[in-house]
Amino acid sequence: MTARKLAGPTGFWVGTSPTSRMFVEVPAPPPFPVGTGQKVSFAGHIEANHPGAIKQYALVGADADQLTQQGHQVDVYGNSLRRG
């Protein structure tokens, strides 16, 4: 998957476009800093957004709206985040 937009050191969006994407949360500290446009892979599960996620990741505008509308995010397992 391609990281489309970052939201702090432990959150980022992945997907095929700015409107076809999902929010991903990795455990802190992440094994490496994810960069916009970087290819990543991981194992995880989909869960409901946790209370305060929008504030925690300082999401505003379309980002906050999309996360709220989707109602869920990907929670990455442990150290499964990989480059490529």
Secondary structure, 3 states (H helix, E strand, C coil): CEEEEECCCCEEEEECCCCCEEEEECCCCCCCCCCCCCEEECCEEEEECCCCHHHHCCCCHHHHHHHHHHCEEEEECCCCCEEC
